[in-house]
């Protein structure tokens, strides 16, 4: 958990309002809690979404985005963070833990998926008129992604009238440095219409620790039979595409991979789509 989120959680944990909090009061409360650290200047606090919870009943999840300036050493850092807090009448809670799973309830929540996530640029397999839309945030070097994502892609490939897969790149460079070059290469390949190669990348092991983009690309070209160059994957539009993907992950509070949404709702199991497969499968 980041410094900002820790500060917010500590402040929220101690809060008991003597009134039913309004949106304005909640934003002021978050700003006040973050501002307790003299190294932090809060630029803005925004409520990006609200959702009434079924369980615990009566509580509402507030999705908060805040922009900060953080002084650290001799530098001032611009920080953009997101978090969820829970509100009911005159109470605020930083989190709830499901005793059955020992997991934070935040694991199951995300802001609403807006229509612009389902654009042609991110449609990988399936028809845009399919009955069910699957949104995937993934890293091709993530071992969990390798287990899950190929099956999702295959389902949409086989049943384009049932599933449409909208694919977003989220390279976890701290864990898999080599994924940055791979993701940029995948963006180029998709633009060229070579969607099958994207699926094949998940079926091949790459050196995820390699930081040298030239070596990553050499390995990719050798294993896929492609001839991509460093110039190809570092075109301005490629970098902008990847940056947008990562910004949209942030917008939906996506932190890890794979993260899957089915018909606009986060699917922690990543298997909900299977109930719509034809019976024979």
matplotlib code that plots the C-alpha trace (Angstrom):
import matplotlib.pyplot as plt

x = [0.0, 1.4, 2.1, -0.9, -3.3, -1.9, -2.5, -6.0, -6.8, -5.5, -7.6, -10.7, -10.4, -10.7, -13.7, -17.1, -19.3, -22.2, -24.1, -25.0, -22.0, -22.5, -20.2, -18.6, -18.0, -16.5, -14.1, -13.1, -12.6, -10.3, -8.3, -8.0, -6.7, -4.1, -3.0, -2.0, 1.3, 3.3, 5.1, 1.9, 0.0, -3.4, -4.2, -7.6, -10.0, -12.7, -15.4, -15.4, -18.2, -20.5, -22.0, -24.5, -23.3, -25.4, -23.2, -22.5, -26.0, -26.6, -23.0, -22.0, -18.6, -17.0, -14.4, -11.9, -9.2, -6.7, -3.9, -1.0, 2.4, 4.7, 8.0, 10.6, 14.2, 14.9, 12.3, 8.6, 6.7, 3.3, 1.2, -2.1, -3.8, -7.1, -8.8, -12.2, -13.8, -17.2, -19.9, -23.1, -25.2, -22.7, -19.9, -16.9, -14.8, -11.5, -12.3, -14.1, -12.6, -14.6, -13.9, -14.8, -12.0, -9.8, -9.8, -10.5, -13.9, -12.1, -10.8, -14.3, -15.1, -14.3, -15.8, -18.3, -16.8, -17.6, -18.6, -15.3, -13.4, -15.1, -13.6, -12.4, -8.8, -8.9, -11.2, -8.9, -11.2, -15.0, -17.7, -18.4, -22.1, -21.4, -23.8, -21.0, -18.1, -14.9, -12.4, -8.9, -5.9, -2.9, 0.9, 2.2, 5.0, 2.6, 2.4, -1.2, -2.1, -0.5, -2.9, -6.1, -5.9, -5.3, -8.6, -10.5, -9.0, -9.8, -13.4, -13.9, -12.2, -14.4, -17.6, -17.4, -21.2, -21.1, -17.9, -16.0, -12.6, -11.2, -7.6, -5.5, -1.8, -0.6, 3.1, 4.2, 7.7, 8.9, 8.2, 8.7, 11.0, 10.9, 7.1, 7.5, 9.0, 6.7, 3.6, 4.8, 5.5, 2.0, 0.5, 2.3, 1.3, -2.3, -2.3, -0.9, -3.8, -1.6, -3.8, -2.9, 0.6, -0.6, -2.2, 0.9, 3.0, 1.2, 2.1, 5.9, 8.2, 10.3, 13.1, 10.9, 13.9, 15.6, 15.7, 17.4, 14.6, 16.9, 17.5, 13.8, 12.9, 15.6, 14.1, 10.6, 11.5, 13.3, 10.5, 7.6, 9.3, 8.7, 11.1, 10.1, 12.7, 13.3, 12.1, 8.8, 8.0, 9.0, 6.9, 5.0, 1.6, 2.7, 3.9, 0.7, -1.4, 0.4, 0.2, -3.5, -3.9, -2.1, -4.2, -7.4, -6.1, -5.7, -9.2, -10.7, -8.3, -6.6, -3.4, -2.5, -2.8, -4.8, -7.8, -11.0, -14.4, -17.4, -20.2, -18.9, -18.5, -15.2, -14.8, -12.4, -12.7, -11.9, -14.1, -17.6, -17.6, -17.5, -21.1, -22.0, -20.0, -22.1, -23.0, -20.8, -17.8]
y = [0.0, 3.4, 6.2, 8.2, 5.3, 4.5, 8.1, 8.0, 4.7, 5.8, 9.0, 7.2, 4.5, 7.1, 8.9, 9.0, 11.8, 13.3, 13.8, 12.0, 12.9, 14.6, 14.2, 17.6, 16.7, 13.4, 15.1, 17.6, 14.8, 12.9, 16.1, 16.9, 13.4, 13.5, 17.0, 15.9, 15.0, 18.3, 16.8, 16.5, 19.1, 17.9, 19.3, 17.7, 15.1, 13.7, 11.1, 9.2, 6.6, 5.4, 2.0, 0.7, -2.6, -5.7, -6.9, -5.4, -4.1, -0.4, 0.7, 2.6, 2.3, 5.7, 5.5, 8.4, 9.8, 12.3, 14.3, 15.2, 16.9, 15.0, 16.4, 13.7, 14.7, 17.7, 16.7, 17.3, 14.4, 14.6, 11.7, 10.4, 7.8, 6.0, 4.4, 3.1, 4.2, 3.0, 5.3, 4.6, 7.3, 8.9, 6.4, 5.9, 2.8, 2.3, -1.3, -4.5, -8.0, -11.1, -13.7, -16.5, -15.6, -13.4, -10.9, -7.2, -6.4, -3.9, -7.0, -7.4, -3.8, -1.4, 1.7, 1.3, 0.4, 3.3, 2.7, 4.1, 1.1, -1.0, 0.6, -1.0, -0.3, -2.7, -5.4, -8.4, -11.4, -11.7, -9.4, -6.0, -7.1, -10.2, -10.9, -10.6, -8.2, -9.3, -6.7, -8.0, -6.3, -8.5, -8.9, -11.6, -12.6, -13.0, -16.7, -16.3, -14.5, -17.4, -19.8, -17.8, -15.3, -17.8, -19.6, -16.4, -15.5, -18.9, -18.7, -15.4, -16.7, -19.8, -18.0, -14.4, -14.1, -14.8, -13.1, -9.9, -9.6, -6.1, -6.3, -3.8, -4.0, -3.7, -4.6, -5.2, -3.9, -4.2, -7.9, -8.6, -5.9, -7.6, -7.2, -3.5, -4.3, -7.3, -5.2, -2.6, -5.3, -6.7, -3.3, -3.1, -6.7, -6.1, -2.9, -5.1, -7.5, -10.3, -11.1, -14.8, -13.9, -12.1, -15.3, -17.3, -15.0, -16.4, -19.9, -19.1, -18.5, -15.3, -14.0, -11.8, -10.4, -9.0, -5.2, -4.6, -4.0, -5.1, -8.5, -8.9, -8.1, -10.5, -13.3, -12.4, -12.3, -15.6, -17.4, -15.8, -15.4, -11.7, -8.9, -6.0, -3.3, -1.1, 1.8, -0.1, -0.6, 2.9, 4.9, 7.7, 6.2, 2.9, 4.6, 6.7, 3.5, 1.8, 4.9, 5.1, 1.4, 2.0, 5.1, 3.2, 0.4, 3.1, 4.5, 1.1, 0.6, -2.3, -3.0, -6.6, -9.0, -10.7, -8.5, -9.5, -7.7, -9.4, -7.2, -4.3, -6.0, -7.1, -10.9, -11.9, -15.6, -14.8, -17.7, -16.3, -16.2, -20.0, -20.2, -18.7, -21.3, -23.8, -26.8, -29.2, -27.3]
z = [0.0, -0.9, 1.6, 0.4, 0.8, 4.3, 5.3, 4.0, 5.6, 9.0, 8.9, 7.7, 10.3, 13.1, 11.6, 13.0, 11.7, 13.6, 10.4, 7.2, 5.0, 1.7, -1.3, -0.6, 3.1, 2.1, -0.3, 2.4, 4.8, 2.4, 1.7, 5.4, 6.1, 3.4, 4.3, 7.8, 6.3, 5.9, 2.9, 0.9, -0.9, -2.1, -5.6, -6.1, -4.7, -7.0, -6.5, -9.7, -8.9, -6.2, -5.8, -3.2, -1.8, -1.4, 1.4, 3.9, 3.4, 3.4, 2.8, -0.3, -2.0, -2.9, -5.6, -4.9, -7.1, -5.7, -7.2, -4.9, -4.8, -2.5, -1.3, -0.9, -0.4, -2.6, -5.1, -5.6, -7.1, -8.9, -7.6, -8.9, -6.7, -6.4, -3.5, -2.2, 1.0, 2.5, 3.7, 5.6, 7.3, 9.7, 9.4, 7.1, 6.9, 5.0, 4.2, 5.0, 5.1, 4.0, 6.7, 4.3, 1.9, 4.2, 1.4, 1.3, -0.2, -2.4, -4.3, -5.8, -6.6, -9.4, -11.0, -13.8, -17.1, -19.5, -23.1, -24.5, -23.2, -25.9, -28.9, -32.2, -31.4, -28.4, -29.9, -30.3, -30.9, -31.4, -32.8, -31.4, -31.6, -29.4, -26.6, -23.9, -23.6, -21.9, -20.9, -20.2, -18.6, -19.0, -19.0, -21.5, -19.1, -16.1, -15.3, -14.1, -17.4, -19.4, -17.6, -18.1, -21.0, -23.9, -22.9, -23.0, -26.4, -27.7, -26.5, -28.4, -31.5, -31.6, -30.6, -32.0, -31.7, -28.0, -26.8, -27.7, -26.0, -25.6, -24.7, -22.6, -22.0, -18.4, -18.3, -14.7, -15.3, -11.7, -11.9, -15.6, -17.2, -20.6, -20.8, -21.8, -25.1, -25.6, -25.1, -27.5, -30.1, -29.5, -30.2, -33.6, -34.5, -33.7, -35.8, -38.7, -38.3, -36.9, -34.0, -33.9, -33.0, -29.9, -28.7, -29.7, -27.4, -24.4, -25.5, -25.6, -22.7, -22.9, -20.6, -18.5, -16.6, -19.7, -19.7, -23.0, -25.6, -28.5, -26.9, -26.1, -29.7, -31.0, -29.0, -30.1, -33.8, -33.6, -31.9, -33.9, -37.2, -37.2, -38.2, -35.9, -35.2, -32.3, -34.4, -35.0, -31.4, -30.3, -32.7, -31.0, -31.6, -30.0, -26.8, -26.7, -27.1, -24.2, -22.0, -22.6, -21.7, -18.4, -17.7, -18.2, -15.9, -13.3, -14.0, -13.1, -10.1, -11.8, -10.0, -11.1, -13.9, -15.2, -14.3, -16.1, -16.5, -17.9, -19.2, -17.3, -13.9, -12.4, -12.3, -9.6, -10.6, -14.2, -15.2, -15.3, -19.1, -19.1, -18.1, -21.5, -23.5, -25.5, -23.4, -25.4, -24.1]

ax = plt.figure().add_subplot(projection="3d")
ax.plot(x, y, z, "-o")
ax.set_aspect("equal")
plt.show()
